[in-house]
Amino acid sequence: MYQICLTERFTATHSLDTLRPQPHSHEWIVKVVLQAEVLVEPGIIVNYFELKPAVRKLLPHQQHLNDVYDFAPTGENLARHFFDELKPVYPQLKSVSVGEFEEFICTYEPG
């Protein structure tokens, strides 16, 4: 089994009603993992130069996430949202991870 991981970052603010109600900013970390048993020509899972802009297009740079999404913008919810957006385009998608800090990252991988 082959896997690739693309890591991107974006800066955005959010607030969490009961946990941290004041808007605050993070440099969010997003990791997208694709997996395949068989490679396509010339020996890749997917073209990195297509994947990278597709992932970047999803990321809400310099926005207040509470204004962008109709769900609480936690790492967990963002990971699931980004997964659901990418899976139809990239069937090889295995998981998406999102974190506010390098030390604490949430991964969504359907069971």
Backbone bond lengths (Angstrom), bond angles and torsions (degrees), N, CA, C in turn:
res aa  C-N    CA-C-N  psi(-1)  N-CA   C-N-CA  omega(-1)  CA-C   N-CA-C  phi
1 M - - - 1.445 - - 1.527 108.19 -
2 Y 1.321 115.69 134.29 1.465 122.17 177.48 1.529 109.26 -105.31
3 Q 1.318 116.08 145.15 1.460 121.10 174.61 1.516 109.52 -137.11
4 I 1.333 114.54 144.55 1.462 120.29 170.00 1.528 107.51 -125.83
5 C 1.315 115.76 154.07 1.462 121.42 178.86 1.520 108.72 -133.80
6 L 1.321 115.43 123.83 1.462 121.95 174.55 1.526 107.21 -105.63
7 T 1.328 117.00 128.50 1.462 122.04 177.31 1.516 109.33 -112.48
8 E 1.316 115.62 128.24 1.457 122.97 177.29 1.523 108.20 -128.62
9 R 1.311 116.26 162.65 1.461 122.38 177.75 1.528 109.00 -134.49
10 F 1.309 115.19 149.92 1.455 120.26 172.21 1.523 108.61 -148.06
11 T 1.303 116.19 151.25 1.454 121.37 178.83 1.521 108.60 -106.09
12 A 1.324 115.54 129.67 1.461 121.21 179.82 1.518 108.72 -159.03
13 T 1.321 115.62 159.35 1.456 120.97 176.52 1.520 109.92 -101.90
14 H 1.321 114.81 160.61 1.460 121.12 171.44 1.517 108.47 -159.01
15 S 1.310 115.95 169.37 1.454 122.27 172.06 1.522 106.99 -142.77
16 L 1.311 114.91 151.50 1.467 121.24 -179.91 1.523 107.25 -124.22
17 D 1.325 115.96 115.45 1.464 123.03 -169.74 1.527 114.43 -42.79
18 T 1.307 117.55 -55.03 1.461 119.77 -173.63 1.526 113.26 -94.38
19 L 1.302 117.77 -21.30 1.461 120.98 -175.16 1.524 113.30 -93.98
20 R 1.321 115.67 -50.51 1.475 121.80 179.72 1.517 108.68 -147.52
21 P 1.334 117.16 83.95 1.465 120.13 -171.99 1.526 115.27 -69.82
22 Q 1.313 118.91 -19.65 1.462 120.83 178.65 1.528 110.00 -78.17
23 P 1.328 118.42 132.46 1.467 119.96 175.51 1.531 110.62 -58.88
24 H 1.307 115.74 136.03 1.460 122.05 179.01 1.520 108.98 -146.68
25 S 1.307 115.39 157.37 1.462 121.66 -172.58 1.520 111.49 -105.25
26 H 1.327 114.69 150.07 1.463 122.63 173.94 1.515 108.82 -138.39
27 E 1.315 115.44 153.88 1.460 119.99 162.16 1.528 104.66 -95.56
28 W 1.312 114.83 97.62 1.459 122.35 -175.40 1.529 110.07 -71.21
29 I 1.307 116.11 146.25 1.460 123.44 178.34 1.528 107.39 -113.29
30 V 1.331 116.66 130.34 1.460 121.91 178.77 1.521 108.19 -126.24
31 K 1.336 116.01 126.36 1.463 121.31 177.83 1.520 108.22 -121.06
32 V 1.317 115.10 125.12 1.462 122.42 -178.48 1.524 107.59 -113.19
33 V 1.336 116.52 122.76 1.461 121.19 -178.41 1.526 109.11 -113.61
34 L 1.332 115.43 126.91 1.459 122.36 174.06 1.516 108.37 -113.53
35 Q 1.320 116.08 148.33 1.459 121.83 -175.46 1.529 109.76 -138.33
36 A 1.325 115.59 142.31 1.472 119.90 177.76 1.523 109.44 -154.38
37 E 1.316 115.21 146.84 1.463 120.84 174.51 1.519 110.74 -85.98
38 V 1.326 115.23 -29.93 1.458 120.70 -176.98 1.531 108.45 -121.54
39 L 1.307 116.64 133.87 1.451 121.84 178.48 1.517 110.40 -89.07
40 V 1.324 116.16 152.78 1.463 121.14 174.50 1.520 107.76 -98.91
41 E 1.314 116.48 161.92 1.468 120.77 179.54 1.513 110.27 -59.06
42 P 1.252 119.94 135.93 1.467 130.75 7.92 1.530 113.70 -96.70
43 G 1.344 117.87 30.91 1.456 121.75 -178.37 1.516 111.88 110.90
44 I 1.349 116.39 43.88 1.467 121.84 -178.30 1.525 109.54 -132.16
45 I 1.326 115.32 162.75 1.465 120.13 172.79 1.521 109.52 -80.53
46 V 1.332 115.08 -47.12 1.457 121.68 -179.50 1.529 107.46 -155.55
47 N 1.305 116.22 156.04 1.455 120.90 178.58 1.531 109.27 -72.99
48 Y 1.313 116.06 114.00 1.464 122.57 -179.56 1.529 110.86 -56.73
49 F 1.316 117.95 -35.99 1.461 121.57 -177.36 1.525 112.75 -74.26
50 E 1.316 117.75 -8.16 1.466 122.03 169.76 1.528 110.70 -99.03
51 L 1.333 116.54 -38.40 1.460 121.26 -178.12 1.532 111.77 -66.01
52 K 1.309 117.15 -46.71 1.464 121.21 -175.50 1.528 112.31 -56.66
53 P 1.341 120.17 -51.58 1.470 118.29 178.96 1.529 113.34 -67.46
54 A 1.323 117.63 -29.63 1.471 120.01 177.68 1.524 110.42 -64.84
55 V 1.321 117.01 -40.96 1.460 120.81 178.26 1.529 109.73 -69.97
56 R 1.304 117.58 -46.22 1.474 120.89 -179.83 1.524 112.03 -57.51
57 K 1.323 116.56 -36.99 1.464 121.39 -178.82 1.535 111.53 -62.89
58 L 1.322 117.14 -30.14 1.467 121.93 -179.95 1.528 113.27 -75.50
59 L 1.306 117.00 -23.88 1.452 120.89 -169.26 1.528 111.41 -82.44
60 P 1.325 116.52 129.05 1.473 121.44 -176.23 1.528 112.28 -85.62
61 H 1.309 116.68 74.50 1.465 122.31 -178.64 1.525 111.49 -60.86
62 Q 1.333 115.57 135.72 1.465 123.81 172.76 1.531 113.15 54.92
63 Q 1.314 117.55 38.25 1.458 121.24 178.60 1.526 109.87 -123.44
64 H 1.314 115.82 164.85 1.467 121.52 172.18 1.522 106.24 -92.72
65 L 1.317 116.36 111.64 1.464 121.24 -170.76 1.527 113.20 -60.76
66 N 1.313 118.10 -29.21 1.459 120.08 178.00 1.522 111.58 -64.80
67 D 1.327 117.70 -25.08 1.463 121.85 177.58 1.528 112.36 -84.96
68 V 1.330 116.70 -16.97 1.463 121.72 -176.21 1.526 111.57 -91.45
69 Y 1.338 117.01 -39.25 1.466 121.39 -172.24 1.521 111.51 -114.77
70 D 1.325 115.28 152.53 1.468 120.70 177.41 1.533 111.13 -95.84
71 F 1.333 116.84 23.17 1.464 122.61 175.94 1.525 107.87 -134.61
72 A 1.313 116.05 163.65 1.466 120.33 177.94 1.524 108.77 -64.03
73 P 1.325 118.60 121.76 1.464 121.15 -174.37 1.536 112.76 -80.57
74 T 1.324 114.47 71.42 1.460 121.79 174.27 1.525 108.54 -94.60
75 G 1.316 116.96 164.65 1.466 120.34 175.62 1.513 111.50 -57.32
76 E 1.337 116.55 -40.21 1.462 121.18 -179.48 1.530 111.58 -62.00
77 N 1.333 115.94 -48.95 1.467 119.58 -178.83 1.523 112.18 -68.15
78 L 1.323 117.17 -37.08 1.463 120.04 177.90 1.522 111.23 -66.62
79 A 1.328 117.73 -39.87 1.468 120.83 178.29 1.526 110.63 -59.34
80 R 1.327 116.92 -45.61 1.470 121.11 179.50 1.534 110.37 -65.17
81 H 1.328 117.12 -42.86 1.464 120.99 -179.75 1.525 111.42 -62.07
82 F 1.326 117.46 -48.62 1.462 120.54 -179.91 1.523 110.45 -63.43
83 F 1.336 117.68 -38.01 1.469 120.98 176.86 1.526 109.81 -59.73
84 D 1.330 116.02 -50.66 1.472 120.39 -177.85 1.527 112.21 -61.26
85 E 1.326 117.75 -32.74 1.464 121.31 178.46 1.533 112.00 -73.62
86 L 1.320 117.25 -36.40 1.473 121.05 -175.07 1.530 113.92 -86.46
87 K 1.313 117.73 -29.68 1.475 121.40 -173.07 1.538 113.48 -57.43
88 P 1.343 119.94 -41.80 1.468 118.12 179.38 1.529 113.36 -62.79
89 V 1.320 117.24 -28.76 1.462 121.58 -178.72 1.527 111.34 -88.51
90 Y 1.329 115.90 -33.35 1.471 121.71 -177.69 1.522 109.65 -124.60
91 P 1.342 117.50 87.05 1.465 120.02 -178.71 1.534 113.08 -63.07
92 Q 1.327 116.90 -16.59 1.466 120.90 178.38 1.533 111.87 -78.32
93 L 1.332 117.25 -3.08 1.463 120.85 -177.02 1.523 110.45 -60.37
94 K 1.321 115.70 126.87 1.467 122.35 179.42 1.518 111.40 -101.91
95 S 1.336 117.30 -44.33 1.462 119.83 -177.36 1.517 110.38 -160.47
96 V 1.333 114.21 161.50 1.460 122.10 172.22 1.520 106.78 -132.59
97 S 1.320 115.76 133.34 1.463 122.04 177.79 1.518 108.89 -118.41
98 V 1.325 115.40 141.53 1.464 121.28 178.49 1.517 107.94 -137.06
99 G 1.329 115.34 137.04 1.455 119.30 177.83 1.507 112.38 -145.21
100 E 1.319 114.36 153.02 1.461 121.28 174.19 1.522 110.02 -87.33
101 F 1.316 116.02 -21.02 1.457 123.01 -178.31 1.521 108.63 -139.45
102 E 1.314 118.11 150.15 1.469 122.21 178.14 1.530 110.98 -60.79
103 E 1.340 116.03 -30.56 1.465 120.32 -175.89 1.526 113.46 -80.04
104 F 1.328 117.79 -12.08 1.463 119.83 -175.35 1.521 109.21 -143.78
105 I 1.323 115.58 102.45 1.461 121.40 -175.46 1.530 108.69 -127.80
106 C 1.321 116.86 136.12 1.446 122.99 178.29 1.527 109.48 -97.64
107 T 1.321 116.91 138.25 1.470 122.01 177.50 1.511 110.20 -116.05
108 Y 1.334 115.78 132.04 1.471 121.10 171.20 1.518 107.77 -107.71
109 E 1.316 114.71 122.67 1.466 122.08 175.06 1.523 106.35 -141.41
110 P 1.337 117.84 117.46 1.468 118.69 -177.27 1.518 111.20 -61.50
111 G 1.326 114.80 145.40 1.454 120.61 -175.45 1.471 114.87 -91.32
